[in-house]
């Protein structure tokens, strides 16, 4: 499915962060076990997604482009093209775009 056919929405200051995140729901309205979510995200330059806890499912984040930082629990991880991060159920996550370009990443959540 192409992005232009996905349910798209924007969030400002997500989870107490700063700036806008555009989100494409890649599995909107479809059942795709074991996946509970697949989201293409674009975080504006110097934007952030505030710290939040994984309340339902573990997830992976794959960075597609840009430069940023993910903080999982107390540990900081660089984000750049090809970075792959695992966020376990119950862990906290925050994201920062450290660059002048959009930070593009995909989030995939899997039911336990």
Secondary structure by P-SEA (a helix, b strand, c coil): ccccccccccccccccccbbbbbbccccccccccccbbbbbbbcccbbbcccccccccbbbbbccccbbbbcccbbbbbcccbbbbbcccbbbbbbbccccbbbbbbbbbcc
